[in-house]
Amino acid sequence: MSETSPAPVGLGAIFQNFLFIGATSFGGGVVAYLHENLVTQRGWLDEEEFLSALEISQTLPGLNAINMSIIVGDRLRGSAGAVAAFLGMTLPGTLIIFFLGVLYGAHGETPLVNAALDGVGAAATGLLLSVTLQLGRKELGGALDVVLAIATCVAVAVLKLSLLTVLFTIGPLAIWIYRPRPSKPPQA
Amino acid sequence: MSKLLDLIGVFSLLSILAVGGGVAVLPQMKHETVTEHQWLTPDQFVDLYSLGQMAPGPNMMMVTVIGYRVAGVAGALAVTLAFFVPASLLTFATSRVWTRFAGSPWRLSVQRGLAPVSIGLMGAGVVAIAEVATRTVATIAIAALVLAILLRYRINPAWIILASGVVGAVTLQAG
């Protein structure tokens, strides 16, 4: 990518590209598909820009893949680019799941479909657990992080506290624990 | 009409509470749709989550189907917009001013503090699905096998999801 002014990317190209990612990213982990496409193949972002967008996507609420598409679309072509990327990313999945949902409404109670979905549900549990463990291994820096993660999990899963309550108690507490502290005493 | 308003209320709140991604709101979504509003049974909720695994794109697109089941096409549209637009607008606005906080030490505090909270919420999301999806020896075995495979090998989970559907259809039919 040139240092000065990269050729502007058209709205159509943004929409098509995200439509392609949205239609082909099977199996979750859309962020990996995004990296492959945006950084490696298209060169629309360099590594640093990608990581900076990912950092924002992960910190803010919302699905990472959708937040990524909005930030990248915005960087490439302003608000219209963000809308184009968002629509491209969400349309294929929404249409396919809508179609599957209608089929499920019609055939969801048949034993064969039920059994197949039970298999998928069990696999989805294993998949979700593996993603959580792998992310935990990467993100949890020490014993304190592990305690915070377990406390959050127990508060929601065992104590059945509402998400709102948990986010507004453990969230600020965790941020306060990691509050900025001068590494050296301030020089007065 | 009141059903549509209920759907919009529930899913727009979930949208802005989805710290760390969609999995974080699974327990609350299950509570709202199954216990609170009784739009779905626990099994239907997990069935829809499972259906979502077979579609490409971001996880959690299955919220569209929840809306459809409750209030038809209008419900599908309402839920899709309610669940995706609020968080998206927030991201859009915040990402534009994000660089202004580049020098703020608090930005790092927020990131470091919220990271373990996100992981904990994901863990609770796993529990919400597992409570329903792994109640029998056979389904526990499938989940454990999938976990072991994915922790050990780099393989696209889509193949495992497909294979599990076939395995389920063949072995899990309850008479």
Boltz contact constraints between the chains, C-beta under 6 A:
constraints:
  - contact:
      token1: [A, 22]
      token2: [B, 57]
      max_distance: 6.0
  - contact:
      token1: [A, 23]
      token2: [B, 56]
      max_distance: 6.0
  - contact:
      token1: [A, 24]
      token2: [B, 56]
      max_distance: 6.0
  - contact:
      token1: [A, 25]
      token2: [B, 56]
      max_distance: 6.0
  - contact:
      token1: [A, 25]
      token2: [B, 57]
      max_distance: 6.0
  - contact:
      token1: [A, 26]
      token2: [B, 56]
      max_distance: 6.0
  - contact:
      token1: [A, 26]
      token2: [B, 158]
      max_distance: 6.0
  - contact:
      token1: [A, 27]
      token2: [B, 156]
      max_distance: 6.0
  - contact:
      token1: [A, 27]
      token2: [B, 157]
      max_distance: 6.0
  - contact:
      token1: [A, 27]
      token2: [B, 158]
      max_distance: 6.0
  - contact:
      token1: [A, 28]
      token2: [B, 59]
      max_distance: 6.0
  - contact:
      token1: [A, 28]
      token2: [B, 157]
      max_distance: 6.0
  - contact:
      token1: [A, 30]
      token2: [B, 58]
      max_distance: 6.0
  - contact:
      token1: [A, 56]
      token2: [B, 95]
      max_distance: 6.0
  - contact:
      token1: [A, 56]
      token2: [B, 98]
      max_distance: 6.0
  - contact:
      token1: [A, 59]
      token2: [B, 111]
      max_distance: 6.0
  - contact:
      token1: [A, 60]
      token2: [B, 91]
      max_distance: 6.0
  - contact:
      token1: [A, 60]
      token2: [B, 94]
      max_distance: 6.0
  - contact:
      token1: [A, 61]
      token2: [B, 16]
      max_distance: 6.0
  - contact:
      token1: [A, 61]
      token2: [B, 18]
      max_distance: 6.0
  - contact:
      token1: [A, 61]
      token2: [B, 19]
      max_distance: 6.0
  - contact:
      token1: [A, 61]
      token2: [B, 87]
      max_distance: 6.0
  - contact:
      token1: [A, 62]
      token2: [B, 18]
      max_distance: 6.0
  - contact:
      token1: [A, 62]
      token2: [B, 87]
      max_distance: 6.0
  - contact:
      token1: [A, 62]
      token2: [B, 91]
      max_distance: 6.0
  - contact:
      token1: [A, 63]
      token2: [B, 21]
      max_distance: 6.0
  - contact:
      token1: [A, 63]
      token2: [B, 22]
      max_distance: 6.0
  - contact:
      token1: [A, 63]
      token2: [B, 58]
      max_distance: 6.0
  - contact:
      token1: [A, 64]
      token2: [B, 21]
      max_distance: 6.0
  - contact:
      token1: [A, 65]
      token2: [B, 58]
      max_distance: 6.0
  - contact:
      token1: [A, 66]
      token2: [B, 58]
      max_distance: 6.0
  - contact:
      token1: [A, 67]
      token2: [B, 91]
      max_distance: 6.0
  - contact:
      token1: [A, 70]
      token2: [B, 88]
      max_distance: 6.0
  - contact:
      token1: [A, 70]
      token2: [B, 91]
      max_distance: 6.0
  - contact:
      token1: [A, 70]
      token2: [B, 92]
      max_distance: 6.0
  - contact:
      token1: [A, 71]
      token2: [B, 95]
      max_distance: 6.0
  - contact:
      token1: [A, 82]
      token2: [B, 92]
      max_distance: 6.0
  - contact:
      token1: [A, 92]
      token2: [B, 56]
      max_distance: 6.0
  - contact:
      token1: [A, 92]
      token2: [B, 57]
      max_distance: 6.0
  - contact:
      token1: [A, 93]
      token2: [B, 55]
      max_distance: 6.0
  - contact:
      token1: [A, 93]
      token2: [B, 56]
      max_distance: 6.0
  - contact:
      token1: [A, 93]
      token2: [B, 57]
      max_distance: 6.0
  - contact:
      token1: [A, 93]
      token2: [B, 61]
      max_distance: 6.0
  - contact:
      token1: [A, 94]
      token2: [B, 61]
      max_distance: 6.0
  - contact:
      token1: [A, 94]
      token2: [B, 64]
      max_distance: 6.0
  - contact:
      token1: [A, 96]
      token2: [B, 55]
      max_distance: 6.0
  - contact:
      token1: [A, 97]
      token2: [B, 52]
      max_distance: 6.0
  - contact:
      token1: [A, 97]
      token2: [B, 55]
      max_distance: 6.0
  - contact:
      token1: [A, 97]
      token2: [B, 61]
      max_distance: 6.0
  - contact:
      token1: [A, 97]
      token2: [B, 62]
      max_distance: 6.0
  - contact:
      token1: [A, 97]
      token2: [B, 64]
      max_distance: 6.0
  - contact:
      token1: [A, 97]
      token2: [B, 65]
      max_distance: 6.0
  - contact:
      token1: [A, 98]
      token2: [B, 64]
      max_distance: 6.0
  - contact:
      token1: [A, 100]
      token2: [B, 51]
      max_distance: 6.0
  - contact:
      token1: [A, 101]
      token2: [B, 65]
      max_distance: 6.0
  - contact:
      token1: [A, 101]
      token2: [B, 68]
      max_distance: 6.0
  - contact:
      token1: [A, 104]
      token2: [B, 51]
      max_distance: 6.0
  - contact:
      token1: [A, 111]
      token2: [B, 173]
      max_distance: 6.0
  - contact:
      token1: [A, 112]
      token2: [B, 169]
      max_distance: 6.0
  - contact:
      token1: [A, 115]
      token2: [B, 168]
      max_distance: 6.0
  - contact:
      token1: [A, 115]
      token2: [B, 169]
      max_distance: 6.0
  - contact:
      token1: [A, 115]
      token2: [B, 172]
      max_distance: 6.0
  - contact:
      token1: [A, 115]
      token2: [B, 173]
      max_distance: 6.0
  - contact:
      token1: [A, 116]
      token2: [B, 165]
      max_distance: 6.0
  - contact:
      token1: [A, 116]
      token2: [B, 168]
      max_distance: 6.0
  - contact:
      token1: [A, 116]
      token2: [B, 169]
      max_distance: 6.0
  - contact:
      token1: [A, 117]
      token2: [B, 47]
      max_distance: 6.0
  - contact:
      token1: [A, 117]
      token2: [B, 50]
      max_distance: 6.0
  - contact:
      token1: [A, 118]
      token2: [B, 168]
      max_distance: 6.0
  - contact:
      token1: [A, 118]
      token2: [B, 172]
      max_distance: 6.0
  - contact:
      token1: [A, 119]
      token2: [B, 164]
      max_distance: 6.0
  - contact:
      token1: [A, 119]
      token2: [B, 165]
      max_distance: 6.0
  - contact:
      token1: [A, 119]
      token2: [B, 167]
      max_distance: 6.0
  - contact:
      token1: [A, 119]
      token2: [B, 168]
      max_distance: 6.0
  - contact:
      token1: [A, 119]
      token2: [B, 172]
      max_distance: 6.0
  - contact:
      token1: [A, 120]
      token2: [B, 50]
      max_distance: 6.0
  - contact:
      token1: [A, 120]
      token2: [B, 53]
      max_distance: 6.0
  - contact:
      token1: [A, 120]
      token2: [B, 161]
      max_distance: 6.0
  - contact:
      token1: [A, 120]
      token2: [B, 164]
      max_distance: 6.0
  - contact:
      token1: [A, 120]
      token2: [B, 165]
      max_distance: 6.0
  - contact:
      token1: [A, 121]
      token2: [B, 46]
      max_distance: 6.0
  - contact:
      token1: [A, 121]
      token2: [B, 50]
      max_distance: 6.0
  - contact:
      token1: [A, 121]
      token2: [B, 133]
      max_distance: 6.0
  - contact:
      token1: [A, 122]
      token2: [B, 133]
      max_distance: 6.0
  - contact:
      token1: [A, 122]
      token2: [B, 134]
      max_distance: 6.0
  - contact:
      token1: [A, 122]
      token2: [B, 139]
      max_distance: 6.0
  - contact:
      token1: [A, 122]
      token2: [B, 142]
      max_distance: 6.0
  - contact:
      token1: [A, 122]
      token2: [B, 143]
      max_distance: 6.0
  - contact:
      token1: [A, 123]
      token2: [B, 142]
      max_distance: 6.0
  - contact:
      token1: [A, 123]
      token2: [B, 146]
      max_distance: 6.0
  - contact:
      token1: [A, 123]
      token2: [B, 160]
      max_distance: 6.0
  - contact:
      token1: [A, 123]
      token2: [B, 161]
      max_distance: 6.0
  - contact:
      token1: [A, 123]
      token2: [B, 164]
      max_distance: 6.0
  - contact:
      token1: [A, 124]
      token2: [B, 50]
      max_distance: 6.0
  - contact:
      token1: [A, 124]
      token2: [B, 53]
      max_distance: 6.0
  - contact:
      token1: [A, 125]
      token2: [B, 129]
      max_distance: 6.0
  - contact:
      token1: [A, 125]
      token2: [B, 130]
      max_distance: 6.0
  - contact:
      token1: [A, 125]
      token2: [B, 133]
      max_distance: 6.0
  - contact:
      token1: [A, 125]
      token2: [B, 134]
      max_distance: 6.0
  - contact:
      token1: [A, 125]
      token2: [B, 143]
      max_distance: 6.0
  - contact:
      token1: [A, 126]
      token2: [B, 143]
      max_distance: 6.0
  - contact:
      token1: [A, 126]
      token2: [B, 146]
      max_distance: 6.0
  - contact:
      token1: [A, 126]
      token2: [B, 147]
      max_distance: 6.0
  - contact:
      token1: [A, 127]
      token2: [B, 157]
      max_distance: 6.0
  - contact:
      token1: [A, 128]
      token2: [B, 126]
      max_distance: 6.0
  - contact:
      token1: [A, 129]
      token2: [B, 126]
      max_distance: 6.0
  - contact:
      token1: [A, 129]
      token2: [B, 147]
      max_distance: 6.0
  - contact:
      token1: [A, 130]
      token2: [B, 147]
      max_distance: 6.0
  - contact:
      token1: [A, 130]
      token2: [B, 150]
      max_distance: 6.0
  - contact:
      token1: [A, 130]
      token2: [B, 151]
      max_distance: 6.0
  - contact:
      token1: [A, 132]
      token2: [B, 122]
      max_distance: 6.0
  - contact:
      token1: [A, 132]
      token2: [B, 123]
      max_distance: 6.0
  - contact:
      token1: [A, 132]
      token2: [B, 126]
      max_distance: 6.0
  - contact:
      token1: [A, 136]
      token2: [B, 119]
      max_distance: 6.0
  - contact:
      token1: [A, 139]
      token2: [B, 115]
      max_distance: 6.0
  - contact:
      token1: [A, 139]
      token2: [B, 119]
      max_distance: 6.0
  - contact:
      token1: [A, 140]
      token2: [B, 116]
      max_distance: 6.0
  - contact:
      token1: [A, 145]
      token2: [B, 116]
      max_distance: 6.0
  - contact:
      token1: [A, 148]
      token2: [B, 116]
      max_distance: 6.0
  - contact:
      token1: [A, 149]
      token2: [B, 116]
      max_distance: 6.0
  - contact:
      token1: [A, 149]
      token2: [B, 119]
      max_distance: 6.0
  - contact:
      token1: [A, 149]
      token2: [B, 120]
      max_distance: 6.0
  - contact:
      token1: [A, 152]
      token2: [B, 117]
      max_distance: 6.0
  - contact:
      token1: [A, 152]
      token2: [B, 120]
      max_distance: 6.0
  - contact:
      token1: [A, 152]
      token2: [B, 121]
      max_distance: 6.0
  - contact:
      token1: [A, 153]
      token2: [B, 120]
      max_distance: 6.0
  - contact:
      token1: [A, 153]
      token2: [B, 123]
      max_distance: 6.0
  - contact:
      token1: [A, 153]
      token2: [B, 124]
      max_distance: 6.0
  - contact:
      token1: [A, 156]
      token2: [B, 27]
      max_distance: 6.0
  - contact:
      token1: [A, 156]
      token2: [B, 124]
      max_distance: 6.0
  - contact:
      token1: [A, 157]
      token2: [B, 124]
      max_distance: 6.0
  - contact:
      token1: [A, 157]
      token2: [B, 127]
      max_distance: 6.0
  - contact:
      token1: [A, 163]
      token2: [B, 17]
      max_distance: 6.0
  - contact:
      token1: [A, 163]
      token2: [B, 28]
      max_distance: 6.0
  - contact:
      token1: [A, 170]
      token2: [B, 117]
      max_distance: 6.0
  - contact:
      token1: [A, 171]
      token2: [B, 117]
      max_distance: 6.0
  - contact:
      token1: [A, 174]
      token2: [B, 113]
      max_distance: 6.0
  - contact:
      token1: [A, 174]
      token2: [B, 117]
      max_distance: 6.0
  - contact:
      token1: [A, 175]
      token2: [B, 109]
      max_distance: 6.0
  - contact:
      token1: [A, 175]
      token2: [B, 110]
      max_distance: 6.0
  - contact:
      token1: [A, 175]
      token2: [B, 113]
      max_distance: 6.0
  - contact:
      token1: [A, 178]
      token2: [B, 109]
      max_distance: 6.0
  - contact:
      token1: [A, 178]
      token2: [B, 112]
      max_distance: 6.0
  - contact:
      token1: [A, 178]
      token2: [B, 113]
      max_distance: 6.0
  - contact:
      token1: [A, 179]
      token2: [B, 109]
      max_distance: 6.0
  - contact:
      token1: [A, 180]
      token2: [B, 105]
      max_distance: 6.0
  - contact:
      token1: [A, 180]
      token2: [B, 109]
      max_distance: 6.0
